[in-house]
Amino acid sequence: MDRIEAMRLYARIVELGSFTAAADDLNLPRATVTHAIKRLEARLGAQLLQRTTRRVRTTRDGEVYYGHCRRLLADLDEVETDFREAATVPKGRLRVDLPGAFARMRVLPHLPAFCARYPEIELDIGTGDRFVDLLREGVDCVLRAGQLGDSGMIGRQVGRLAQVTIASADYVRAHGAPRTLAELSHGHVAVNWASPTTRRVEPLEFMVSRRRREVVLPSRVTVSGVDAYLGCCEVGLGIAQFPRYHVADALADGRMVELLPDTPPPALPMTVLYPQQHQMPARLRAFVDWLAELFAAHGLE
């Protein structure tokens, strides 16, 4: 019998005033109860109980020890109850990391609804496109775009983002708008996008008859940040590819022009990554499910 169980047993003996009643209450043999209390007294170096033929009473040391037992066991029960509730009721602090632009434009505007639905979840949100070491940094989950390598994390795809090929109106006036991929490959330049993690330059991608085609264009500038990528495209430095939501306003007011709409880029998968764990906390499950609902409800694909 471990120390916690011995404390529980001792407390029941005091409360019921009897070894036999405590043994019956805890479904233990009387001999086991007697032996456990003897070992407890020997470990503490104090007599805790005075035994008579009719009743068991606490000694002065026993009364003090019983008070400690009640407080410790109550704290332990409270901790266990909190964890059991946390496994089923979404509550507690949740650290998440989201792509900056997507968070600002598509997640944060809907966050009040999440907070209203889950008032006991406290969100700690980081934004950016850098690599996040979830275990070392204590982050519960990250939302990432694109095809992801093997990270040892659990991945759940929560949605897909429709993409467009774009150039600024000034670029189109200067270079024309390509009508085919063959025309794109002659006389046009791109703003190169390099992965913030691998630093590898990504080619432009197009879907042609359900097949993915890659096109590598010359470029005068390479970037690895979303704001810089868009900024270079806006000032006419080349062609770029973005999720449609990100440039919808610029397309609508004519600052940007969609190119090759009949061969759009493949949809961009959005995946939540989180560490492998025996039991997924309810607060994490609630947030991941909510992100999936967000994609479905607002037509982000």
BAKOLVEX-173043 format. One record per residue (C-alpha): x, y, z; residue in three letters; residue number from 0. Coordinates in steps of 0.1 Angstrom, whole numbers, plus 5000, padded with zeros to 4 digits. Layout:
<sites>
east=X | north=Y | up=Z | code=Ala | pos=NUM
...
</sites>
This chain:
<sites>
east=5000 | north=5000 | up=5000 | code=Met | pos=0
east=5015 | north=5034 | up=4990 | code=Asp | pos=1
east=5016 | north=5064 | up=5012 | code=Arg | pos=2
east=4985 | north=5081 | up=4996 | code=Ile | pos=3
east=4964 | north=5050 | up=5001 | code=Glu | pos=4
east=4977 | north=5046 | up=5037 | code=Ala | pos=5
east=4966 | north=5082 | up=5044 | code=Met | pos=6
east=4932 | north=5075 | up=5029 | code=Arg | pos=7
east=4929 | north=5044 | up=5050 | code=Leu | pos=8
east=4940 | north=5063 | up=5082 | code=Tyr | pos=9
east=4915 | north=5091 | up=5075 | code=Ala | pos=10
east=4886 | north=5066 | up=5071 | code=Arg | pos=11
east=4895 | north=5048 | up=5104 | code=Ile | pos=12
east=4894 | north=5082 | up=5122 | code=Val | pos=13
east=4861 | north=5092 | up=5106 | code=Glu | pos=14
east=4844 | north=5058 | up=5112 | code=Leu | pos=15
east=4861 | north=5052 | up=5146 | code=Gly | pos=16
east=4867 | north=5016 | up=5138 | code=Ser | pos=17
east=4893 | north=4994 | up=5119 | code=Phe | pos=18
east=4865 | north=4969 | up=5110 | code=Thr | pos=19
east=4842 | north=4996 | up=5096 | code=Ala | pos=20
east=4870 | north=5012 | up=5076 | code=Ala | pos=21
east=4880 | north=4977 | up=5062 | code=Ala | pos=22
east=4844 | north=4971 | up=5052 | code=Asp | pos=23
east=4841 | north=5006 | up=5037 | code=Asp | pos=24
east=4872 | north=5002 | up=5016 | code=Leu | pos=25
east=4867 | north=4965 | up=5008 | code=Asn | pos=26
east=4900 | north=4955 | up=5025 | code=Leu | pos=27
east=4908 | north=4925 | up=5048 | code=Pro | pos=28
east=4910 | north=4935 | up=5085 | code=Arg | pos=29
east=4945 | north=4921 | up=5087 | code=Ala | pos=30
east=4956 | north=4944 | up=5058 | code=Thr | pos=31
east=4942 | north=4974 | up=5076 | code=Val | pos=32
east=4959 | north=4966 | up=5108 | code=Thr | pos=33
east=4993 | north=4959 | up=5091 | code=His | pos=34
east=4991 | north=4992 | up=5071 | code=Ala | pos=35
east=4985 | north=5013 | up=5102 | code=Ile | pos=36
east=5014 | north=4997 | up=5120 | code=Lys | pos=37
east=5037 | north=5004 | up=5091 | code=Arg | pos=38
east=5024 | north=5040 | up=5089 | code=Leu | pos=39
east=5031 | north=5046 | up=5127 | code=Glu | pos=40
east=5065 | north=5030 | up=5123 | code=Ala | pos=41
east=5074 | north=5052 | up=5094 | code=Arg | pos=42
east=5063 | north=5083 | up=5112 | code=Leu | pos=43
east=5078 | north=5073 | up=5145 | code=Gly | pos=44
east=5046 | north=5082 | up=5164 | code=Ala | pos=45
east=5015 | north=5065 | up=5178 | code=Gln | pos=46
east=4985 | north=5077 | up=5159 | code=Leu | pos=47
east=4956 | north=5057 | up=5173 | code=Leu | pos=48
east=4946 | north=5044 | up=5207 | code=Gln | pos=49
east=4927 | north=5011 | up=5204 | code=Arg | pos=50
east=4901 | north=5000 | up=5229 | code=Thr | pos=51
east=4877 | north=4971 | up=5227 | code=Thr | pos=52
east=4849 | north=4994 | up=5217 | code=Arg | pos=53
east=4864 | north=5022 | up=5197 | code=Arg | pos=54
east=4895 | north=5037 | up=5182 | code=Val | pos=55
east=4906 | north=5072 | up=5192 | code=Arg | pos=56
east=4933 | north=5095 | up=5179 | code=Thr | pos=57
east=4963 | north=5105 | up=5200 | code=Thr | pos=58
east=4974 | north=5141 | up=5200 | code=Arg | pos=59
east=4999 | north=5132 | up=5172 | code=Asp | pos=60
east=4972 | north=5113 | up=5154 | code=Gly | pos=61
east=4948 | north=5143 | up=5155 | code=Glu | pos=62
east=4975 | north=5166 | up=5140 | code=Val | pos=63
east=4983 | north=5140 | up=5113 | code=Tyr | pos=64
east=4946 | north=5136 | up=5105 | code=Tyr | pos=65
east=4944 | north=5173 | up=5099 | code=Gly | pos=66
east=4973 | north=5171 | up=5074 | code=His | pos=67
east=4958 | north=5141 | up=5057 | code=Cys | pos=68
east=4925 | north=5159 | up=5052 | code=Arg | pos=69
east=4941 | north=5189 | up=5036 | code=Arg | pos=70
east=4965 | north=5169 | up=5014 | code=Leu | pos=71
east=4938 | north=5144 | up=5003 | code=Leu | pos=72
east=4914 | north=5173 | up=4995 | code=Ala | pos=73
east=4941 | north=5190 | up=4974 | code=Asp | pos=74
east=4948 | north=5157 | up=4956 | code=Leu | pos=75
east=4912 | north=5151 | up=4949 | code=Asp | pos=76
east=4908 | north=5187 | up=4935 | code=Glu | pos=77
east=4938 | north=5182 | up=4912 | code=Val | pos=78
east=4924 | north=5149 | up=4899 | code=Glu | pos=79
east=4890 | north=5164 | up=4894 | code=Thr | pos=80
east=4904 | north=5193 | up=4874 | code=Asp | pos=81
east=4923 | north=5170 | up=4852 | code=Phe | pos=82
east=4893 | north=5147 | up=4846 | code=Arg | pos=83
east=4872 | north=5177 | up=4837 | code=Glu | pos=84
east=4899 | north=5191 | up=4815 | code=Ala | pos=85
east=4898 | north=5158 | up=4795 | code=Ala | pos=86
east=4861 | north=5163 | up=4787 | code=Thr | pos=87
east=4854 | north=5200 | up=4793 | code=Val | pos=88
east=4874 | north=5225 | up=4772 | code=Pro | pos=89
east=4893 | north=5246 | up=4797 | code=Lys | pos=90
east=4927 | north=5260 | up=4805 | code=Gly | pos=91
east=4955 | north=5278 | up=4786 | code=Arg | pos=92
east=4961 | north=5269 | up=4750 | code=Leu | pos=93
east=4992 | north=5281 | up=4731 | code=Arg | pos=94
east=4988 | north=5282 | up=4693 | code=Val | pos=95
east=5009 | north=5296 | up=4664 | code=Asp | pos=96
east=4992 | north=5308 | up=4632 | code=Leu | pos=97
east=5004 | north=5323 | up=4599 | code=Pro | pos=98
east=5004 | north=5360 | up=4605 | code=Gly | pos=99
east=4983 | north=5372 | up=4575 | code=Ala | pos=100
east=4958 | north=5344 | up=4577 | code=Phe | pos=101
east=4954 | north=5350 | up=4614 | code=Ala | pos=102
east=4948 | north=5387 | up=4609 | code=Arg | pos=103
east=4924 | north=5384 | up=4580 | code=Met | pos=104
east=4906 | north=5351 | up=4586 | code=Arg | pos=105
east=4909 | north=5339 | up=4622 | code=Val | pos=106
east=4910 | north=5369 | up=4645 | code=Leu | pos=107
east=4877 | north=5384 | up=4631 | code=Pro | pos=108
east=4859 | north=5352 | up=4642 | code=His | pos=109
east=4877 | north=5348 | up=4675 | code=Leu | pos=110
east=4849 | north=5364 | up=4697 | code=Pro | pos=111
east=4826 | north=5335 | up=4686 | code=Ala | pos=112
east=4852 | north=5310 | up=4698 | code=Phe | pos=113
east=4856 | north=5327 | up=4731 | code=Cys | pos=114
east=4819 | north=5329 | up=4736 | code=Ala | pos=115
east=4815 | north=5292 | up=4729 | code=Arg | pos=116
east=4845 | north=5282 | up=4751 | code=Tyr | pos=117
east=4847 | north=5307 | up=4779 | code=Pro | pos=118
east=4871 | north=5286 | up=4800 | code=Glu | pos=119
east=4898 | north=5284 | up=4773 | code=Ile | pos=120
east=4925 | north=5310 | up=4775 | code=Glu | pos=121
east=4943 | north=5315 | up=4742 | code=Leu | pos=122
east=4979 | north=5325 | up=4738 | code=Asp | pos=123
east=4983 | north=5332 | up=4701 | code=Ile | pos=124
east=5016 | north=5337 | up=4682 | code=Gly | pos=125
east=5018 | north=5347 | up=4646 | code=Thr | pos=126
east=5044 | north=5342 | up=4620 | code=Gly | pos=127
east=5058 | north=5319 | up=4594 | code=Asp | pos=128
east=5089 | north=5307 | up=4612 | code=Arg | pos=129
east=5096 | north=5272 | up=4623 | code=Phe | pos=130
east=5082 | north=5265 | up=4657 | code=Val | pos=131
east=5096 | north=5237 | up=4680 | code=Asp | pos=132
east=5064 | north=5228 | up=4697 | code=Leu | pos=133
east=5079 | north=5207 | up=4724 | code=Leu | pos=134
east=5108 | north=5230 | up=4733 | code=Arg | pos=135
east=5087 | north=5262 | up=4731 | code=Glu | pos=136
east=5057 | north=5247 | up=4749 | code=Gly | pos=137
east=5033 | north=5254 | up=4719 | code=Val | pos=138
east=5002 | north=5232 | up=4718 | code=Asp | pos=139
east=4996 | north=5234 | up=4680 | code=Cys | pos=140
east=5006 | north=5253 | up=4649 | code=Val | pos=141
east=4986 | north=5260 | up=4617 | code=Leu | pos=142
east=5007 | north=5257 | up=4586 | code=Arg | pos=143
east=5001 | north=5261 | up=4548 | code=Ala | pos=144
east=5014 | north=5238 | up=4520 | code=Gly | pos=145
east=5029 | north=5204 | up=4518 | code=Gln | pos=146
east=5047 | north=5196 | up=4551 | code=Leu | pos=147
east=5076 | north=5173 | up=4557 | code=Gly | pos=148
east=5078 | north=5146 | up=4583 | code=Asp | pos=149
east=5081 | north=5164 | up=4616 | code=Ser | pos=150
east=5071 | north=5136 | up=4640 | code=Gly | pos=151
east=5040 | north=5156 | up=4648 | code=Met | pos=152
east=5004 | north=5146 | up=4643 | code=Ile | pos=153
east=4989 | north=5165 | up=4614 | code=Gly | pos=154
east=4952 | north=5172 | up=4607 | code=Arg | pos=155
east=4942 | north=5190 | up=4575 | code=Gln | pos=156
east=4915 | north=5214 | up=4584 | code=Val | pos=157
east=4909 | north=5230 | up=4550 | code=Gly | pos=158
east=4923 | north=5242 | up=4517 | code=Arg | pos=159
east=4928 | north=5277 | up=4503 | code=Leu | pos=160
east=4921 | north=5285 | up=4467 | code=Ala | pos=161
east=4951 | north=5303 | up=4451 | code=Gln | pos=162
east=4956 | north=5327 | up=4422 | code=Val | pos=163
east=4984 | north=5338 | up=4400 | code=Thr | pos=164
east=4988 | north=5376 | up=4401 | code=Ile | pos=165
east=5008 | north=5405 | up=4389 | code=Ala | pos=166
east=5004 | north=5442 | up=4395 | code=Ser | pos=167
east=4985 | north=5464 | up=4370 | code=Ala | pos=168
east=5018 | north=5482 | up=4363 | code=Asp | pos=169
east=5036 | north=5449 | up=4355 | code=Tyr | pos=170
east=5008 | north=5439 | up=4331 | code=Val | pos=171
east=5010 | north=5472 | up=4313 | code=Arg | pos=172
east=5047 | north=5468 | up=4309 | code=Ala | pos=173
east=5050 | north=5431 | up=4301 | code=His | pos=174
east=5015 | north=5421 | up=4290 | code=Gly | pos=175
east=4993 | north=5393 | up=4304 | code=Ala | pos=176
east=5004 | north=5358 | up=4294 | code=Pro | pos=177
east=4975 | north=5337 | up=4279 | code=Arg | pos=178
east=4992 | north=5303 | up=4282 | code=Thr | pos=179
east=5020 | north=5286 | up=4302 | code=Leu | pos=180
east=5041 | north=5287 | up=4270 | code=Ala | pos=181
east=5037 | north=5325 | up=4269 | code=Glu | pos=182
east=5044 | north=5327 | up=4306 | code=Leu | pos=183
east=5078 | north=5311 | up=4301 | code=Ser | pos=184
east=5089 | north=5338 | up=4276 | code=His | pos=185
east=5096 | north=5373 | up=4287 | code=Gly | pos=186
east=5081 | north=5372 | up=4322 | code=His | pos=187
east=5097 | north=5373 | up=4356 | code=Val | pos=188
east=5086 | north=5361 | up=4391 | code=Ala | pos=189
east=5090 | north=5372 | up=4426 | code=Val | pos=190
east=5108 | north=5342 | up=4441 | code=Asn | pos=191
east=5094 | north=5327 | up=4473 | code=Trp | pos=192
east=5118 | north=5308 | up=4495 | code=Ala | pos=193
east=5106 | north=5286 | up=4523 | code=Ser | pos=194
east=5114 | north=5302 | up=4557 | code=Pro | pos=195
east=5124 | north=5268 | up=4570 | code=Thr | pos=196
east=5144 | north=5252 | up=4541 | code=Thr | pos=197
east=5153 | north=5284 | up=4522 | code=Arg | pos=198
east=5145 | north=5265 | up=4490 | code=Arg | pos=199
east=5130 | north=5286 | up=4462 | code=Val | pos=200
east=5096 | north=5273 | up=4453 | code=Glu | pos=201
east=5085 | north=5272 | up=4416 | code=Pro | pos=202
east=5052 | north=5286 | up=4404 | code=Leu | pos=203
east=5026 | north=5258 | up=4402 | code=Glu | pos=204
east=4996 | north=5253 | up=4379 | code=Phe | pos=205
east=4969 | north=5228 | up=4375 | code=Met | pos=206
east=4965 | north=5216 | up=4339 | code=Val | pos=207
east=4939 | north=5189 | up=4332 | code=Ser | pos=208
east=4941 | north=5179 | up=4369 | code=Arg | pos=209
east=4979 | north=5176 | up=4367 | code=Arg | pos=210
east=5003 | north=5198 | up=4385 | code=Arg | pos=211
east=5028 | north=5217 | up=4364 | code=Arg | pos=212
east=5058 | north=5236 | up=4377 | code=Glu | pos=213
east=5073 | north=5267 | up=4360 | code=Val | pos=214
east=5105 | north=5283 | up=4370 | code=Val | pos=215
east=5109 | north=5319 | up=4359 | code=Leu | pos=216
east=5139 | north=5342 | up=4362 | code=Pro | pos=217
east=5137 | north=5366 | up=4391 | code=Ser | pos=218
east=5155 | north=5396 | up=4404 | code=Arg | pos=219
east=5144 | north=5393 | up=4440 | code=Val | pos=220
east=5138 | north=5364 | up=4465 | code=Thr | pos=221
east=5118 | north=5368 | up=4497 | code=Val | pos=222
east=5108 | north=5345 | up=4526 | code=Ser | pos=223
east=5081 | north=5367 | up=4542 | code=Gly | pos=224
east=5045 | north=5371 | up=4532 | code=Val | pos=225
east=5044 | north=5409 | up=4535 | code=Asp | pos=226
east=5076 | north=5412 | up=4514 | code=Ala | pos=227
east=5063 | north=5388 | up=4488 | code=Tyr | pos=228
east=5032 | north=5408 | up=4483 | code=Leu | pos=229
east=5050 | north=5441 | up=4485 | code=Gly | pos=230
east=5074 | north=5431 | up=4457 | code=Cys | pos=231
east=5046 | north=5420 | up=4436 | code=Cys | pos=232
east=5027 | north=5452 | up=4442 | code=Glu | pos=233
east=5055 | north=5474 | up=4429 | code=Val | pos=234
east=5058 | north=5454 | up=4397 | code=Gly | pos=235
east=5089 | north=5432 | up=4404 | code=Leu | pos=236
east=5072 | north=5401 | up=4391 | code=Gly | pos=237
east=5045 | north=5375 | up=4391 | code=Ile | pos=238
east=5035 | north=5358 | up=4424 | code=Ala | pos=239
east=5009 | north=5333 | up=4437 | code=Gln | pos=240
east=4987 | north=5339 | up=4467 | code=Phe | pos=241
east=4957 | north=5325 | up=4484 | code=Pro | pos=242
east=4927 | north=5343 | up=4468 | code=Arg | pos=243
east=4914 | north=5357 | up=4501 | code=Tyr | pos=244
east=4947 | north=5375 | up=4506 | code=His | pos=245
east=4945 | north=5396 | up=4475 | code=Val | pos=246
east=4908 | north=5397 | up=4469 | code=Ala | pos=247
east=4906 | north=5435 | up=4476 | code=Asp | pos=248
east=4935 | north=5443 | up=4454 | code=Ala | pos=249
east=4920 | north=5422 | up=4425 | code=Leu | pos=250
east=4886 | north=5439 | up=4431 | code=Ala | pos=251
east=4900 | north=5475 | up=4429 | code=Asp | pos=252
east=4923 | north=5467 | up=4399 | code=Gly | pos=253
east=4957 | north=5471 | up=4417 | code=Arg | pos=254
east=4963 | north=5434 | up=4409 | code=Met | pos=255
east=4954 | north=5413 | up=4379 | code=Val | pos=256
east=4947 | north=5376 | up=4379 | code=Glu | pos=257
east=4967 | north=5357 | up=4353 | code=Leu | pos=258
east=4959 | north=5324 | up=4337 | code=Leu | pos=259
east=4926 | north=5318 | up=4355 | code=Pro | pos=260
east=4920 | north=5286 | up=4335 | code=Asp | pos=261
east=4951 | north=5270 | up=4349 | code=Thr | pos=262
east=4951 | north=5281 | up=4386 | code=Pro | pos=263
east=4976 | north=5270 | up=4412 | code=Pro | pos=264
east=4966 | north=5239 | up=4432 | code=Pro | pos=265
east=4947 | north=5246 | up=4464 | code=Ala | pos=266
east=4969 | north=5251 | up=4494 | code=Leu | pos=267
east=4963 | north=5226 | up=4522 | code=Pro | pos=268
east=4961 | north=5240 | up=4557 | code=Met | pos=269
east=4972 | north=5216 | up=4584 | code=Thr | pos=270
east=4972 | north=5218 | up=4622 | code=Val | pos=271
east=5003 | north=5201 | up=4637 | code=Leu | pos=272
east=5004 | north=5190 | up=4674 | code=Tyr | pos=273
east=5026 | north=5166 | up=4694 | code=Pro | pos=274
east=5017 | north=5130 | up=4697 | code=Gln | pos=275
east=5001 | north=5124 | up=4731 | code=Gln | pos=276
east=4981 | north=5096 | up=4748 | code=His | pos=277
east=4950 | north=5117 | up=4752 | code=Gln | pos=278
east=4943 | north=5149 | up=4733 | code=Met | pos=279
east=4932 | north=5176 | up=4757 | code=Pro | pos=280
east=4897 | north=5188 | up=4752 | code=Ala | pos=281
east=4908 | north=5224 | up=4747 | code=Arg | pos=282
east=4931 | north=5214 | up=4718 | code=Leu | pos=283
east=4904 | north=5193 | up=4702 | code=Arg | pos=284
east=4879 | north=5222 | up=4705 | code=Ala | pos=285
east=4903 | north=5246 | up=4688 | code=Phe | pos=286
east=4912 | north=5223 | up=4660 | code=Val | pos=287
east=4875 | north=5214 | up=4653 | code=Asp | pos=288
east=4867 | north=5251 | up=4654 | code=Trp | pos=289
east=4893 | north=5258 | up=4627 | code=Leu | pos=290
east=4879 | north=5231 | up=4605 | code=Ala | pos=291
east=4844 | north=5246 | up=4610 | code=Glu | pos=292
east=4858 | north=5280 | up=4601 | code=Leu | pos=293
east=4871 | north=5268 | up=4567 | code=Phe | pos=294
east=4838 | north=5250 | up=4560 | code=Ala | pos=295
east=4815 | north=5278 | up=4570 | code=Ala | pos=296
east=4833 | north=5306 | up=4552 | code=His | pos=297
east=4842 | north=5289 | up=4519 | code=Gly | pos=298
east=4879 | north=5293 | up=4523 | code=Leu | pos=299
east=4886 | north=5264 | up=4499 | code=Glu | pos=300
</sites>
